[in-house]
Structures are given as C-alpha cells and as structure tokens.
Amino acid sequence: MALSFHYKGSLKEASLLSDLIFEIEDICDTLRWKVKVFENSFPDNQFTETQNDKDYGIILTPPLCEPVSFVFDSTGKICNPMLKDILSKEGGNKEIKVITVQLDLNDDNPEPVISENNKDFNLEDIIHQVSIKNYSKKSTDYVQLLELIRYLSNKFLKDFSLTDEFGYWNSGDIHKLTKRMDSAQWLMDSFQQKLSEKSFSNPEEFIDFLKQLGTILKKSIKDEEE
C-alpha cells in the first residue's frame, strides 16, 4: 500500500536556493536520507523570465519513498526534473484520448457505460506538479516527511499547495491517519483474500463480487466517519 501526495509551488527568492539546499543536506545527513544536488545557484541570483534547460535545487529520498523534489526550473517553479527532461523534448500542448468506464453497482442489472473523449493537457502543468508515493507502513514516517515539507515550504516557498490523499496535511491528526491507513490495508488484504477464494465463470459473477465488495467498503467508510 502506498500513501500518495502531490504538491506545487515556487521559491520565494532566487537568493534562498543555497540556504534551502544547505538546510536539506543538514537534515538529511542527520536522518541518513539520500540526497542529490543539482545547480546550487541561479545565474546572478536571479530567476529567468523564460525557462532554460537547467535544474536548480535538491532531491531527497527517505526510506521506502519516492524521491521528493525541491528542484526548480530557472523561473523558480518546483518541477520534477526527470519529467521536465522527458516532456520538454516534446514541447507544446498534447492531446490524449480518455476512455471512461462507469458501472453502477446499485443497479440490479448493471450495464457498463463507455465513453471516449479527447482532452488537451498542458505539459507545464505536469512538469510543475510533483507526485510522491510513500510505501512505509508506519504513519509516523509519513508524518515526519509531511511535517518536514511543511517546515521547508513555510520558510522557503510561496504559492505552495499540497494535496494529501489520506488527509493528514490539513487535519494534522495522526490518529485519524493511522485509522485510515489500517482501514485501507484491511480493505486491500480482504480484497486479495476474497479474490483468491473466488473463481468466476461469467461476468455476472464478477459483478456480484464487486457489489459485495462495495457494500463492505461503504460500511468501512461509514464506521470511520462515526
């Protein structure tokens, strides 16, 4: 099971980059987390109006976690340097086809509704939002990382926003986080166990199985809210 969060923002001032890198290196040295440093200063300590091909800042990698980027493009925006390198070679806006399958499990005889849409997406939006998965089973590890990001973002960043799929960022409630993690793990284990015990001879049997799983999920969510 992975706990995911997504964030974006900008460095307050170009001159703060070296201080940010130094502080992260110092913290990660204490925690024994790996780091990777890119360019450690902007040209003339100024952001550029147009983006160049260089990356500025540092990546830190906690145990059982994807790399966390405090890397910026030359305009001062946080970016994912690997995606920036890959996607910037394509350039411009691209169009993708989104196929959606909807199934109402409350219907007695559900029929899948399939729709196709062509959607534009902006490469800049993708490059400048960082998505992280944390695979630690300890809620304290997740909290430690998010609180470090909170501290660093308050001190060095502006226009910062973070979306935490498990809700800790806004609530600050580690007990609620732990409960949600336990519930999610229980649901995954239950699904895998029930799936291993089942054999489906036709699509209708699989839909019935999904209905039962949906009932369990709704009850779990209701119990959590109470």
trRosetta pair geometry for C-beta under 8 A, 3 or more apart (Angstrom, degrees):
i j d omega theta_ij theta_ji phi_ij phi_ji
1 135 7.6 143 84 -143 45 64
1 137 7.4 84 58 -102 104 80
1 181 7.5 136 118 -158 143 79
1 184 5.9 125 -153 123 143 111
1 185 5.4 -101 -15 -92 157 78
1 188 5.8 -160 -76 0 109 162
2 133 4.0 -6 -180 -169 136 109
2 134 6.5 137 -163 62 74 38
2 135 5.3 -38 -103 -89 81 69
3 133 7.2 138 67 -158 39 56
3 134 4.7 -27 63 62 94 98
3 135 8.0 -171 20 -75 73 24
3 136 7.8 -43 21 55 116 73
3 142 5.3 -3 78 -115 159 138
3 165 7.0 -173 -166 63 62 102
3 166 5.4 -35 -144 -15 106 137
3 181 7.1 -35 -75 -102 120 105
4 131 6.7 -1 -168 -175 106 92
4 132 6.8 161 -149 85 58 51
4 133 5.2 -25 -94 -98 82 70
4 134 7.6 -178 -79 17 32 73
4 165 4.8 34 70 10 87 136
5 131 7.7 -179 95 -148 35 55
5 132 5.6 -11 61 58 77 98
5 134 7.8 14 10 -5 98 110
5 146 7.1 112 -22 -98 171 106
5 162 6.0 15 172 -180 117 99
5 163 6.3 174 -157 88 69 52
5 164 4.5 -13 -109 -106 113 63
5 165 6.5 -142 -81 2 56 79
5 169 6.9 120 -132 -43 134 131
6 129 5.8 16 180 173 107 106
6 130 6.8 168 -153 85 58 47
6 131 4.7 -16 -102 -100 92 75
6 132 7.4 175 -83 17 42 70
6 162 7.1 164 84 -154 43 56
6 163 4.8 -4 56 54 93 102
7 78 7.3 -22 116 103 90 160
7 129 7.3 165 81 -156 25 67
7 130 5.6 -19 61 60 77 95
7 132 7.9 -2 12 3 99 111
7 149 7.1 -151 -48 179 170 140
7 153 7.9 -104 -173 -87 140 141
7 160 6.9 3 -174 -169 107 86
7 161 6.6 -177 -144 93 66 48
7 162 4.1 -14 -97 -103 104 80
7 163 7.3 -172 -73 20 55 63
8 77 7.7 -6 -172 -172 92 96
8 78 5.8 -171 -149 63 50 117
8 128 5.5 64 -139 141 117 83
8 129 4.7 -52 -64 -102 116 67
8 130 6.9 154 -79 13 61 75
8 159 7.9 -43 119 125 85 91
8 160 7.4 -176 94 -140 43 49
8 161 6.1 0 55 54 80 86
9 77 7.7 175 105 -149 30 62
9 78 5.3 48 60 -4 65 127
9 153 6.3 102 32 -140 174 106
9 157 4.4 44 138 176 138 129
9 158 6.6 159 -174 76 98 33
9 159 5.3 160 -139 89 68 68
9 160 3.3 3 -96 -98 144 70
9 161 6.8 159 -66 14 91 54
10 72 7.4 83 -146 -130 58 120
10 75 8.0 -62 -132 120 118 81
10 76 4.8 53 -168 127 101 97
10 77 5.0 -45 -99 -99 90 55
10 78 6.7 -129 -84 -11 36 76
10 157 6.5 137 73 -158 36 80
10 158 5.5 -32 71 65 90 83
10 159 5.3 30 19 50 100 114
10 160 7.8 -136 27 -65 50 71
11 14 6.8 91 107 -88 130 38
11 16 6.0 -174 -178 68 106 113
11 17 6.4 3 -152 -76 158 81
11 20 7.3 -99 -125 -23 112 157
11 47 7.9 170 68 -76 109 118
11 57 8.0 -155 -63 -84 131 120
11 72 5.4 -35 -18 -83 120 159
11 76 4.6 -116 47 -162 93 91
11 78 7.8 130 -36 -57 74 72
11 156 6.3 -36 -137 157 74 92
11 157 6.3 -64 -102 -107 35 63
11 158 7.6 20 124 19 14 86
12 16 5.8 48 59 5 94 154
12 156 6.1 -143 6 179 105 40
12 157 6.3 -167 -37 -130 82 10
12 158 4.9 106 -95 -26 72 107
13 16 4.9 102 67 -12 83 104
14 17 6.3 -22 -177 -18 49 112
14 42 4.2 -70 -164 37 117 146
14 45 5.1 142 110 175 111 55
14 46 5.3 166 37 -115 166 13
14 47 5.0 -156 -67 -41 118 71
14 76 6.5 -95 -78 -89 78 111
15 18 7.8 -43 177 21 49 97
15 45 4.7 35 -85 -170 79 119
16 19 5.3 -64 -163 46 60 113
16 20 5.7 63 142 -28 86 104
16 156 5.3 168 148 -142 136 91
17 20 5.7 -58 -149 35 31 112
17 21 6.4 27 157 -16 67 106
17 40 6.6 158 130 180 109 47
17 41 6.0 156 80 -109 129 43
17 42 6.2 132 -5 -18 150 90
17 56 5.9 -42 -143 159 147 116
17 57 6.5 -105 -150 -87 101 69
17 72 7.4 -110 -108 32 114 134
18 21 5.8 -53 -147 38 32 111
18 22 6.2 34 155 -20 65 107
18 40 5.7 65 -102 163 79 95
18 41 5.9 3 -57 -80 105 90
19 22 5.7 -54 -145 37 30 112
19 23 6.3 27 158 -18 65 108
19 156 7.4 -173 93 -102 102 117
20 23 6.0 -59 -147 36 27 107
20 24 6.3 21 158 -14 64 109
20 57 7.0 -32 103 -134 127 88
20 58 7.3 -169 122 21 92 116
20 70 6.3 -148 156 155 123 135
20 152 7.0 85 -144 -161 95 105
20 156 4.7 84 -92 -134 115 160
21 24 6.0 -60 -147 40 28 107
21 25 6.2 29 157 -19 65 109
21 37 6.1 69 -156 -127 124 110
21 40 5.5 -83 28 -134 171 94
21 57 6.6 -165 -77 -152 98 45
21 58 4.8 137 -122 -32 82 129
21 70 8.0 -178 -85 104 61 122
22 25 5.8 -58 -148 37 28 111
22 26 6.3 28 155 -21 64 108
23 26 5.7 -54 -148 35 31 112
23 27 6.3 28 156 -16 65 107
23 152 7.3 165 105 -111 128 97
23 155 8.0 -57 92 102 174 150
24 27 5.8 -55 -144 39 32 109
24 28 5.9 24 160 -13 67 113
24 35 6.6 136 131 -120 103 138
24 58 5.2 166 82 91 146 147
24 60 5.8 -129 -180 -54 116 128
24 70 6.3 -165 -69 43 159 152
24 152 7.1 40 -77 -111 97 141
25 28 6.0 -61 -140 44 26 106
25 29 6.1 34 157 -27 63 107
25 35 5.9 -130 -105 61 69 171
25 37 7.4 0 -76 -69 119 120
25 58 7.1 -115 -54 -137 84 159
26 29 5.8 -52 -149 29 26 114
26 30 6.9 25 153 -16 60 104
27 30 5.9 -59 -159 35 33 110
27 31 6.3 11 153 -2 69 113
27 33 7.9 -7 116 37 79 122
27 148 6.9 140 160 -143 152 123
28 31 5.6 -60 -136 51 36 102
28 32 7.6 -123 168 41 60 4
28 33 4.1 -90 -148 66 91 98
28 34 7.3 -72 176 65 128 10
28 35 4.9 113 96 -47 162 116
28 60 5.2 -144 -85 -133 137 117
29 32 7.4 25 -174 -76 27 41
31 62 7.5 -40 139 -115 136 87
33 60 5.5 41 129 -176 129 99
33 61 6.1 177 179 75 92 49
33 62 5.2 -39 -122 -95 127 52
33 63 7.4 -117 -109 -25 82 68
34 60 7.2 150 87 -158 51 52
34 61 4.5 -14 67 55 100 108
35 58 5.7 -9 -171 -176 110 112
35 59 6.7 155 -158 82 57 53
35 60 5.1 -22 -101 -101 83 69
35 61 7.3 -172 -80 14 34 77
36 58 6.8 159 80 -158 47 62
36 59 4.6 -1 53 54 97 103
36 61 7.8 44 -6 -15 97 110
36 67 7.6 -17 23 -142 119 135
37 40 6.2 5 175 -71 118 101
37 57 7.9 -136 -148 125 58 30
37 58 5.1 -23 -106 -104 64 89
38 54 7.8 145 162 171 115 80
38 55 4.3 -72 -170 106 157 95
38 56 5.9 -146 100 -113 115 15
38 57 5.6 20 45 54 112 51
38 58 6.8 -152 15 -75 78 38
38 59 7.7 71 -26 -12 100 90
38 71 5.7 67 9 -126 143 109
38 81 6.8 -178 -76 -92 149 156
39 42 7.7 90 127 -82 124 41
39 54 5.5 34 -20 166 147 119
39 55 6.4 156 13 88 97 47
39 56 4.4 -52 76 -102 103 70
39 57 7.6 19 64 -1 68 44
40 56 7.5 157 -83 -155 10 79
41 45 6.5 -46 -173 -82 102 69
41 56 7.5 -95 79 -143 8 117
42 45 5.8 95 68 -127 93 23
42 46 6.0 -142 120 58 122 31
42 47 6.2 -48 -164 -80 160 42
42 48 7.7 -158 -169 -23 113 81
42 56 5.9 8 -76 -118 76 163
42 74 6.8 125 -136 -146 102 69
42 76 7.9 -16 -83 -77 150 81
43 46 6.5 -47 88 54 70 82
43 48 7.0 44 44 -59 118 105
43 74 7.7 11 12 -148 104 113
47 74 6.6 132 -160 153 64 59
47 75 5.4 60 -179 -155 115 34
47 76 4.3 -43 -105 -34 135 110
48 51 7.1 141 87 -95 114 23
48 52 6.0 53 50 -16 163 102
48 74 4.2 2 30 141 116 116
48 75 6.1 -78 70 -77 68 59
49 75 7.2 39 -159 -108 14 97
50 74 7.8 14 100 85 42 122
50 75 7.5 -54 -174 -69 6 109
51 73 5.0 -16 -135 162 109 132
51 74 5.5 144 -141 44 50 97
51 75 5.5 -57 -80 -18 79 108
52 73 7.8 163 49 -180 57 86
52 74 4.5 52 27 -16 91 155
53 88 7.4 166 -118 121 81 152
54 74 6.1 75 61 -64 92 107
55 71 5.1 -1 -180 -177 110 120
55 72 7.5 141 -164 67 62 38
55 73 7.0 -48 -111 -99 60 49
55 79 7.2 -121 -125 74 98 119
55 81 4.4 29 -118 -117 156 121
55 84 7.0 139 -86 73 111 147
56 71 6.8 141 73 -161 39 65
56 72 4.9 -36 72 65 96 89
56 73 7.5 90 23 -162 94 6
56 74 6.9 104 -9 -90 124 52
57 69 7.5 73 107 180 135 74
57 70 5.0 -144 175 117 125 68
57 71 4.0 -176 68 -111 121 43
57 72 5.0 109 -34 6 130 79
58 70 5.3 1 65 71 77 103
58 71 6.8 -168 40 -71 20 73
59 67 4.7 9 177 179 121 119
59 68 6.7 150 -162 72 67 45
59 69 5.4 -27 -107 -103 87 59
59 70 7.1 177 -88 32 36 66
59 71 6.1 -13 -59 -37 85 114
59 81 7.5 -98 -55 17 125 125
60 67 7.2 151 77 -157 30 70
60 68 5.1 -23 67 61 83 101
60 70 7.1 27 -1 7 98 108
61 65 6.6 175 -168 83 60 90
61 66 7.6 -84 -130 153 87 24
61 67 4.7 -42 -86 -101 96 71
61 68 7.0 171 -86 13 40 76
62 65 4.2 29 70 35 92 139
62 68 7.1 34 -1 -8 94 123
62 134 7.5 3 77 -125 124 104
62 136 7.9 -51 126 -31 117 132
62 141 7.1 151 154 -177 137 101
62 144 7.9 145 -130 97 151 110
62 145 5.6 -94 -11 -91 161 119
63 136 7.0 80 101 -77 86 114
63 141 7.6 -81 71 -148 93 136
64 134 6.8 64 119 -173 84 65
64 135 4.4 -119 177 73 92 88
64 136 4.3 119 95 -64 136 75
64 141 7.2 24 67 151 119 158
65 68 7.0 -4 138 -38 123 101
65 132 6.9 13 -177 179 96 110
65 133 7.4 -175 -148 98 57 50
65 134 4.5 -9 -111 -118 96 75
65 135 6.7 -162 -77 20 44 74
65 136 6.8 -23 -56 -18 92 102
65 141 7.9 -159 -49 153 121 116
65 145 6.7 164 -116 -96 163 157
66 132 5.1 -165 67 -147 110 70
66 133 5.2 72 -10 48 122 72
66 134 7.4 -104 18 -71 77 48
67 132 8.0 -126 80 -117 35 100
68 130 7.5 90 -154 149 53 141
68 132 5.8 16 -98 -104 78 145
68 145 7.1 -171 -66 -166 154 113
68 149 7.3 -116 -173 -81 139 113
69 78 6.5 125 114 -174 104 97
69 79 7.0 -93 151 88 145 38
69 80 5.7 -157 -20 -103 165 55
69 81 6.8 176 -130 -6 129 86
69 130 4.8 -152 45 -115 116 147
70 78 7.1 -61 -136 -122 40 104
70 152 6.9 -69 -101 152 140 146
71 78 7.0 92 71 -153 49 62
71 79 5.9 -71 103 65 91 75
71 80 7.6 91 64 -120 118 18
71 81 4.9 -42 122 -42 159 110
72 75 7.9 -132 167 67 97 51
72 76 5.5 -17 -178 -152 135 29
72 77 6.1 143 -151 70 83 29
72 78 5.9 -53 -95 -89 71 37
72 79 6.4 103 -140 11 25 91
73 76 7.4 -41 71 20 66 21
73 77 5.4 -1 35 57 101 86
73 79 4.9 65 -36 -18 93 143
73 84 6.7 -179 -82 -134 108 150
73 127 7.7 43 -48 141 133 125
73 128 7.7 -65 -1 -90 122 96
77 128 5.0 -27 151 -129 127 122
78 128 6.3 105 80 -160 66 71
78 130 6.2 -75 144 -17 118 119
78 157 7.5 4 -45 -127 119 129
79 83 7.5 -140 171 68 86 98
79 84 4.9 45 158 -59 131 133
79 127 5.2 -9 -145 156 103 89
79 128 5.4 -48 -97 -98 73 57
79 130 7.6 128 169 -62 15 98
80 83 4.0 41 94 24 117 114
80 84 6.2 168 83 -21 58 86
80 127 6.2 -139 43 -158 84 50
80 129 7.8 -17 -19 82 111 39
80 130 5.2 148 -66 -104 93 79
80 131 8.0 -20 -70 23 141 68
81 84 5.3 -52 -141 35 32 118
81 85 6.3 34 159 -22 65 103
82 85 5.9 -54 -153 32 29 110
82 86 6.5 20 153 -12 64 108
83 86 5.7 -60 -145 42 34 106
83 87 5.5 10 168 -2 74 116
83 126 6.4 -127 165 135 138 96
83 127 5.4 -170 112 -112 108 63
84 87 6.6 -60 -126 47 19 94
84 88 5.5 21 174 -24 60 119
84 127 4.8 84 -89 -149 76 116
85 88 6.5 -48 -127 32 15 108
85 89 7.3 22 159 -26 50 104
86 89 6.5 -68 -177 20 28 110
86 90 7.9 15 142 -12 62 103
87 90 5.6 -51 -164 28 50 111
87 123 4.8 175 158 -156 123 115
87 126 6.4 165 -97 89 174 125
87 127 5.9 -142 66 -69 135 103
88 91 6.8 42 -177 -71 45 63
88 123 7.3 148 -83 149 48 137
88 127 7.2 59 -56 -93 91 147
90 94 6.7 -8 143 -59 138 129
90 123 6.8 -179 75 -94 110 150
91 123 7.5 -132 -151 28 12 161
92 123 7.1 79 83 4 25 127
93 120 5.5 10 170 -168 125 108
93 121 7.0 168 -158 78 82 36
93 122 5.7 -41 -107 -103 93 58
93 123 6.9 -150 -100 -7 40 86
94 120 7.5 152 84 -149 34 62
94 121 6.3 -20 67 59 80 84
94 123 6.8 73 2 -55 101 98
95 118 5.5 13 177 180 114 104
95 119 7.0 160 -154 81 68 31
95 120 5.5 -41 -98 -93 74 61
95 121 7.9 144 -108 14 28 72
96 118 7.3 166 85 -152 30 60
96 119 5.9 -25 64 64 79 81
96 121 6.3 2 10 4 114 117
97 116 6.1 -8 -174 -168 104 100
97 117 7.3 157 -155 82 58 36
97 118 5.5 -36 -98 -96 67 67
97 119 7.8 133 -113 17 19 74
98 116 7.2 155 80 -154 50 50
98 117 5.1 -16 59 64 98 88
98 118 7.7 162 15 -100 77 16
98 119 5.3 20 -9 4 120 122
99 114 6.9 -7 -173 -167 93 93
99 115 7.5 168 -152 85 50 44
99 116 5.3 -15 -102 -102 73 78
100 114 7.2 161 84 -151 54 45
100 115 5.0 -9 57 58 101 91
100 116 7.8 -173 20 -78 72 32
100 117 7.5 16 -4 9 110 104
101 112 5.4 -15 -166 -168 97 117
101 113 7.3 148 -156 73 46 48
101 114 5.4 -10 -102 -100 74 77
102 112 6.9 143 70 -158 45 61
102 113 4.5 -18 59 58 101 101
102 114 8.0 -168 22 -71 70 34
102 115 7.8 17 -1 5 107 104
103 110 5.3 73 -170 157 83 134
103 111 8.0 -150 -124 95 75 21
103 112 5.1 -32 -81 -100 95 73
103 113 7.6 180 -71 17 46 73
103 207 7.5 -129 178 -127 136 102
103 210 7.6 21 113 118 137 155
104 107 4.7 75 97 -11 105 107
104 110 5.3 -167 68 -123 65 111
105 110 6.2 -35 -98 -55 33 156
105 207 7.3 -174 -121 -174 83 82
105 210 5.8 -127 -109 119 130 100
105 211 4.8 176 -177 -99 109 71
105 214 4.8 137 98 -5 157 165
106 110 8.0 102 51 -77 40 114
107 110 4.2 128 68 -79 114 72
107 111 7.7 -59 104 7 156 65
110 207 6.1 -171 53 -162 116 135
121 125 6.9 -112 -180 58 82 122
121 126 6.7 57 151 -41 118 116
122 125 4.4 83 78 0 101 106
122 126 7.2 -180 94 -6 57 83
123 126 5.6 -58 -153 38 40 111
123 127 6.1 38 154 -20 72 108
124 127 5.8 -56 -144 38 30 110
124 128 6.1 6 165 -1 66 117
125 128 6.4 -71 -140 48 23 96
125 129 6.4 6 166 -8 63 113
126 129 6.6 -69 -143 39 24 96
134 141 7.1 179 174 117 127 105
134 142 5.4 140 105 -104 153 88
134 145 6.5 -175 -99 42 146 160
136 141 3.9 -47 117 80 162 150
136 142 6.4 -164 70 -47 113 79
137 181 7.6 136 -163 168 58 129
137 185 7.6 59 -139 -90 101 145
138 141 4.4 87 80 -4 102 104
138 142 7.3 -178 98 -4 59 82
139 142 5.6 -56 -156 38 43 112
139 143 6.1 43 149 -20 73 107
139 174 5.9 127 137 -167 126 89
139 177 5.0 133 -152 114 125 110
139 178 4.4 -85 -26 -83 161 79
139 181 5.7 -154 -76 5 101 153
140 143 5.6 -52 -143 39 33 113
140 144 6.2 42 155 -26 65 103
140 174 7.4 38 -87 -155 61 134
141 144 5.7 -50 -149 31 29 114
141 145 6.7 26 155 -15 62 105
142 145 6.0 -58 -154 36 31 108
142 146 6.4 22 155 -12 66 110
142 166 7.6 2 161 58 154 146
142 168 6.9 124 127 22 113 161
142 177 7.0 -159 88 170 132 138
143 146 5.9 -60 -143 42 31 106
143 147 6.0 27 161 -17 67 111
143 168 6.4 -119 -97 177 78 151
143 174 5.5 -6 -80 -105 149 110
143 177 7.0 145 -66 75 102 165
144 147 6.1 -60 -144 39 23 107
144 148 6.4 27 154 -21 61 107
145 148 5.7 -55 -151 33 30 112
145 149 6.5 28 152 -16 64 105
146 149 5.6 -53 -149 38 35 111
146 150 6.3 41 150 -24 66 103
146 162 7.7 150 -145 143 95 155
146 164 6.8 30 -119 -101 139 138
146 168 6.0 128 59 102 170 120
146 169 5.9 -128 -166 -88 133 79
147 150 5.3 -45 -144 33 36 117
147 151 6.4 41 154 -21 64 101
148 151 5.8 -52 -150 35 31 112
148 152 6.3 23 155 -12 65 109
149 152 5.9 -58 -142 43 31 106
149 153 5.8 29 160 -20 67 111
149 162 6.8 101 129 -87 134 156
150 153 6.0 -57 -140 38 24 108
150 154 6.3 24 159 -19 61 108
150 169 7.7 171 -74 -142 112 81
151 154 6.1 -60 -151 35 25 109
151 155 6.4 10 158 -9 62 115
152 155 5.9 -66 -146 43 29 105
152 156 5.7 -26 177 26 70 115
152 157 7.1 54 130 -9 73 110
153 156 7.0 -77 -121 55 19 76
153 157 4.4 -46 -148 43 63 128
153 160 4.3 157 -168 169 120 170
153 162 7.6 -119 -51 -32 169 121
154 157 7.6 6 -19 46 13 84
157 160 4.4 72 119 -59 126 127
162 169 5.3 -148 101 -144 113 156
163 169 7.6 -160 -152 40 13 153
164 167 6.1 -161 102 -38 102 10
164 168 5.5 -94 146 48 152 71
164 169 3.6 153 -6 -6 136 113
164 170 7.1 -165 43 -4 115 80
166 177 5.7 73 139 -137 119 83
166 180 5.3 155 -158 105 95 140
166 181 6.8 23 -144 -64 144 80
166 184 7.9 -77 -108 -21 108 148
167 170 6.3 -64 -166 47 64 97
167 171 5.3 32 149 -2 93 123
167 173 8.0 -18 122 50 102 99
167 176 6.8 -68 99 123 123 120
167 177 7.0 -160 74 -90 83 76
167 180 6.8 123 35 -26 115 168
168 171 6.0 -79 -133 54 30 94
168 172 6.9 84 -179 -85 67 20
168 173 7.0 -135 -126 54 67 55
168 174 7.0 43 -131 -93 117 51
168 176 7.7 169 -92 82 70 95
168 177 4.4 23 -79 -84 112 130
171 176 5.9 -54 130 63 155 144
171 177 7.6 177 74 -49 124 90
173 176 3.9 43 109 17 121 114
173 177 6.5 162 97 -16 65 84
174 177 5.2 -51 -147 37 38 118
174 178 6.2 42 154 -23 68 102
175 178 5.8 -50 -148 34 31 111
175 179 6.5 32 152 -19 62 106
176 179 5.6 -53 -148 36 33 113
176 180 6.4 32 154 -18 65 106
177 180 5.9 -58 -150 37 30 108
177 181 6.3 30 153 -19 65 106
178 181 5.7 -54 -148 36 31 112
178 182 6.3 31 154 -19 65 106
179 182 5.8 -54 -148 36 30 111
179 183 6.3 30 153 -19 64 107
179 224 6.5 147 138 -134 117 96
180 183 5.6 -53 -145 37 32 112
180 184 6.2 32 156 -19 66 106
180 224 6.9 73 -91 -149 71 141
181 184 5.8 -55 -146 37 29 110
181 185 6.3 27 156 -17 64 108
182 185 5.8 -57 -146 38 29 109
182 186 6.2 31 154 -21 64 108
183 186 5.7 -55 -147 36 29 112
183 187 6.4 30 154 -19 64 105
183 220 5.5 139 -163 175 113 117
183 224 5.9 -18 -71 -76 164 127
184 187 5.8 -53 -149 35 31 111
184 188 6.5 29 154 -17 64 106
185 188 5.8 -55 -149 37 32 110
185 189 6.2 30 154 -17 66 108
186 189 5.8 -56 -145 40 29 109
186 190 6.0 30 155 -21 65 109
186 220 7.5 -180 88 -128 120 138
187 190 5.7 -54 -142 37 28 112
187 191 6.2 31 157 -21 64 106
187 216 7.5 153 -123 123 87 111
187 217 6.5 63 -132 -102 130 83
187 220 6.3 -132 -74 40 112 177
188 191 5.8 -53 -147 34 29 111
188 192 6.4 25 157 -15 63 107
189 192 5.9 -58 -148 39 29 108
189 193 6.2 28 155 -19 65 109
190 193 5.8 -57 -146 38 28 110
190 194 6.0 22 160 -13 66 110
190 216 6.8 -140 131 150 150 154
191 194 6.1 -59 -142 41 26 105
191 195 5.9 26 158 -20 64 112
191 213 6.4 57 -106 -135 91 130
192 195 5.7 -56 -142 38 26 112
192 196 6.3 26 157 -20 62 107
193 196 5.9 -59 -151 35 28 109
193 197 6.5 20 153 -15 63 110
194 197 5.7 -61 -149 39 33 110
194 198 6.2 24 156 -19 67 115
194 209 7.3 159 143 -162 117 107
194 212 8.0 -154 -176 103 152 123
194 213 7.1 178 83 -84 154 102
195 198 5.9 -64 -144 37 30 108
195 209 7.9 96 -97 170 66 141
198 205 7.9 173 -179 149 116 111
198 209 6.0 64 -151 -109 168 142
200 203 7.7 59 162 -94 126 21
200 205 4.5 177 -140 91 84 116
200 206 4.5 34 -139 -60 157 88
200 209 7.0 -86 -84 -9 119 140
201 205 6.0 72 40 5 69 149
202 205 5.5 103 60 3 70 99
202 206 7.7 -137 102 0 42 89
203 206 5.6 -59 -154 38 42 111
203 207 6.3 43 150 -22 73 104
204 207 5.6 -52 -149 35 35 112
204 208 6.5 38 152 -20 65 102
205 208 5.6 -50 -150 34 34 114
205 209 6.5 38 149 -21 63 103
206 209 5.4 -50 -152 33 36 116
206 210 6.6 37 149 -19 65 102
207 210 5.6 -51 -149 35 35 112
207 211 6.5 42 149 -24 64 100
208 211 5.5 -48 -152 30 35 116
208 212 6.7 34 151 -17 64 101
209 212 5.8 -54 -154 35 33 110
209 213 6.4 31 150 -16 66 107
210 213 5.5 -54 -146 40 35 112
210 214 6.2 41 152 -25 66 104
211 214 5.6 -53 -149 33 30 114
211 215 6.6 34 152 -21 63 101
212 215 5.7 -50 -153 30 33 113
212 216 6.7 33 150 -16 64 103
213 216 5.6 -53 -152 36 36 112
213 217 6.3 38 150 -21 67 106
214 217 5.5 -53 -145 36 33 114
214 218 6.3 34 156 -20 66 104
215 218 5.9 -52 -147 35 30 110
215 219 6.5 28 154 -17 63 107
216 219 5.9 -59 -152 37 30 110
216 220 6.3 32 152 -22 65 107
217 220 5.7 -54 -149 34 31 113
217 221 6.5 29 155 -17 65 105
218 221 5.8 -55 -149 36 31 110
218 222 6.3 31 153 -19 65 108
219 222 5.6 -55 -146 38 32 113
219 223 6.3 33 155 -20 66 105
220 223 5.8 -54 -148 36 29 110
220 224 6.4 31 153 -21 63 106
221 224 5.7 -54 -150 34 31 113
221 225 6.5 30 154 -19 65 105
222 225 5.8 -55 -149 35 31 110
222 226 6.5 27 154 -16 64 107
223 226 5.8 -59 -150 38 32 109
